[in-house]
Structure formats: C-alpha cells, structure tokens
Amino acid sequence: MRAIMLVAGRGSRLRNLTDMRPKCLVPFRGRPLLELSVERLKAGGVEKFTFVAGYRSEAIEAFIETHEIDAEVVLNRDWDSTNMVQSLFCAADRLAAEPCIVSYGDIFFESGIVRNLISAQGDLVLAYDHNGRTLWERRFKDPLSDIENFRIGTEGRLIAIGGRVQDITTVQGQYMGLFKLTPTGLAEMQDFCASLSADRRRSIDVTSTFSALLGRGTLIRCVPNLDPWGELDSPEDIHFFEASTPLNTPALERSY
C-alpha cells in the first residue's frame, strides 16, 4: 500500500514556526509532525510513500534521507496558488496504478484507523472522528466559526460534507484529512474537476470536491476513528493537543 502525503503548504497561521520549514515538519511532542505520521502509516500497513511537496521542498528531501522509508518527492510547483486537490493530482500516476491512502500533512493519528481504511470496501473512503463535535467545542471558543457540516446515512455512507452550520448538534463527525482512494475514485474526481473552469480547478478544496461528488451520485463511505487525532493549524493547536496527549508515549492517549 502506498501513501500520498500532501505536504506542499506552508501553514501561514503557524507564523514563524514555518519560516524555514513546511508545515508538516513543525515539531509536535518533541518530533517533526511528519515523522509521527509516517510512523503510524507504516504501522498501519503502508510500505511506500509519495510526498507532494512545494514550499521548502528541500526539507522534505532531507527528511527522506534521514529516515528509512521507500519514498519519493513529487513537486507541486504552483503550491502557493493552488489548493490540495491540485496537489493530489500531481501524484495522479501513482493513484491511477493502485489504491492509496491519502493524508494531509498537518494531522496526527494512530495506526488503527490506517488499517481500517485499508481493509474498508469502496473507491473513496473517509476517516472521521465521531467525537469531532466535542473536540471542536474544546478546541475553539466559538466552534461554529470553524466546524463544518458532516452527516452520515445508513451503512456508513456520507450524505453531506463541508460548509458552515447554524446548529452544531446536526454535525455527526469531523473529517480527518485522511482517506483511501482507488483508481476508480481518482477518475471520478478528475472527471468532476475537468468540468470546472481553470480558476475553480486551482482553488477548489477537498471537502468541496467530495460534496460535489455526492451531488453527482458518487458513493463515499466513512470509517469512524475512536483513537486520538488532531490537526495543527496554529500555535494554539499545538499547545492544546500537546496538553491533551502525554509526551513521548508509544501511542497517543485521548483526553478529549
């Protein structure tokens, strides 16, 4: 199994922490965030890695040289003017060859959800936190300012994703930025994006793409995550999650 790591972004909200390194290499719990992600992905069954890099891509090359992993770097040369869907398509040849796990570069998670994604049936399968609403209520003073719509139907089928909500009690989970994509799923994403204007193709984000695919009748399945996870968008996030998870433990322990 191959993982496609979307690590092209700088992460401007992390301020000076990313002056000299991409967002994925910001220290978390005493280690580069990417090191934790790679470790968990390998433990979950991933053997090969494709890093889609952009900002400070040389730091990703250096990371590979100092870690024993089967990895390659693909460049998104337009990283500063495109969104993650275009970074994903930079690895289209790999995605078209075999099912892959796709991971954002600013998240941490445990290996169990990786194993569950790999074994799940479906061409597009998302990992989600069924306690996401509780986590957002602890993470933000005003969770409605950031939390997005996420609703699931029968048999784990996604029925809505993305966009702001007025009532937080309607949110059934939080998409984690981690999913499985098969060649068939990739083709559906590419077909949809081909229908967009050039400007929209460059700017559209992942959840908006998933939402549009639902509107076209695409089946998207969801796998719940019960273990600790988080996304690091700001220095405040780093402080919050480091305070919520003991330092230097073999596995993270959830306190939220």
N, C-alpha and C positions, 0 to 999 in steps of 0.2 A: 504494500500500500504506500502511495506517495502522499505527502502533504504539500499543499501550495500555501506558502506563508506570504501574506500581503503586508509587506514591511516597507513600503515606499515613502510613507508620510513622515513629516517632521514632528507633528504634535505641538502646534504653537501654543496651546493652552498650558503646556508644561513649562513654558517660559524658558529660562536659562538652562534648564536641565537638558534641553536638546540643542544647545548652541553648537556642540561638537559631535553629536551622535544622533541617529534616528530614534524615533520614539520607542521602538521595540527594544532598545538597548539601555533604557533608563533603569537604574538599579531598583530592585524591589526585594525586600527581605534579604539584603546583602548580596544579591546576584543580579546579573542582567536579566530583565524580564524574558527575553528570547531564550535564554538558557533554560529557564523553568519550563517554557512551552515546549521546547524541543525534547526535553527530558520526559515530560508527560506524554507527548505524542509517541515517542519511541516505546515507552512502557505500555502504551495502548495498542501497539501493533503497526506503527508507521516505520518504514525502513528507508525511504528516500525522501529528500526534501528539495523543493524548488522555492527559492526566495525571490519574490518580485520586489526588487529594491529600486530606490530613486534617490531621495535625499541621503547624502553621506553614504553612498553605496559601498565605498571602500571599507567602511566599518563592518558591513555585512561580510565582505570578502575576508577580512581579518578574523571575524568570528568563526567562519568555517575553518580557517587554517588552524585554529586553536582548539577545535572540537572534533572528535572522531565521529563524523557523520558523512553519509553519502549525500552530498548536496551540490547544488548549482545555483548560480545567480542569473536571473533574467531582469533586464532593466526596463522600467517604465520611465523613459526619458522625459515624458510630459507629466511627471508626478505632481508638479506644483499647479497644474491647470486641469487635472482630471480627477475623477473620483475612483473608488475602489473597484467598480465594475470594470473599468478600463485596465486597471492593474491585473485583475483576474484574467482578462482576455489576453494579456501579454504572455500568459502561460497556456494559451489555448491548445497548443500542440500536445502538451503533456496531459491536459484534461481530456482531450479527444481520444487519447490512447488507452485510458483505464480510469476506473473510479478513483477519486481522490478525496482526501479530507482537506477542506479549505479553512484556514484560520486567520483571523485578524492578528495584527502584530502587537496590539495593546491590551491583550487579555491574558489572564492566567486561569488554569482549570486543572482538574485531576484526570488521571488516565482512564478512569471508568467510563466517562462519557465518550471518550475516543473509541473504546471497544464497542460501546453500544451503537455508535454511529456506523462503525464499520460493518456490524452484523445486521443493521436495520435494512429492511427492504424499501426500495424506492430510488428514483433518479435524482431527487432533491430532498434531502432530509436535514432538518434544522435541529440543533441543540437549543433547548430553552430551560430557563430556571423557573420552576413552578412557584417558587417563593419570590419571584422578581419584584412583585409589588412591595413586599415587606422590606426587601433590600433597598429599593429606591426611596422608601419613606425614611429609612435610616440615613441614607447617603445624602439626601437633599432636604433642605429646609422646605422647599416647595417642590415635591416630587412631580407635580403636574407640569412643571416647566421643562421636564426632560423625558419623562416616561412616555412610551408610545403604545399605540393600540396593538394588542396581541390576543387573538381569540382562536380557540381550537374547537373543532367539531368532533364527531364520532371517529373512533379508530385512529386517533392522533392526527387527523387531517387539519392542516392550517386553513382557517377561513378568513382571517384578517390580520394584517401586519402593517405597521407604520402609521404615521400621522398622530397628531395630538388627540387627547381625550379630555372630556369635561368631567367625567366621573371615574375616579381611579379604581372603583370597585368592579368596573367592567373589564379591567385588564387581567388576563388569565395567566400571564407569564411574561418573561423577558427573553427575547432573542439574544444569544450569547456572542454572536460573531464567529460561530463555529458550525460548519455544515459539511455534509457529504454531497458530492456532485458526480454523476456519471456522465459519460459521453452524450447520452440522450438528453440529460438535463442541461448540459452545456449548449447543445444545439437549440434547445428551446429558448435559453437566454439569448443566444446570438440572434436567433430569428426575431425575437421581440426587439432587441436593440437595433437591428438593421432597419426597423420600421420608423425609427426616431430621426429627428434632424441631427445634423452633425454636432451642433451645440448641446443638444439634450443628451446625446450619447456620451459626451465628455463629462457632463455634470451629474448624470443620474446616479443615485446611490443604490446600495444593495437592497435595502428593505423596500424602496420604491419599485425596484425591479421585481422583487418577489410579489409585491402587491399587484403589479400589472399582470404578472403571470397567472395569478389566481383569477383575475378578470378574464383571462383567455382560456380558462378551464384547466390549467396545469395542476396536477396533483402534487402538493407539497406536504410531506409528512414531518412530524415533530417527535423528538425523543426528549423526555424530561431528564434534567440533571438534578441530582439530590446533593451533590458534593459542593464544596466551596469553589467559587469562581469570582472573577471581577474584571472590570475594565479600568484602565488607568488613563484618564483624560486630563487630570490636573494634579498639582502637588497635594491638594486636599484629598484626592482619591488615594494617593499613595499613603498618606497618613492614616486615612480611615481603614484601609484594608490591612496595613501593617499592624494597626492596633487591634484588628479583628482576627488576625491569624498569628499564632505563635511563631517566633523566628527560629529558623534552622531546624525545623522538624521535617522528617522524611516525607510526610504528607500534610497538606493543609488541614486545619480543623476549623469547621464553620461555627461562628458565634453569632450569625445573623440569619 
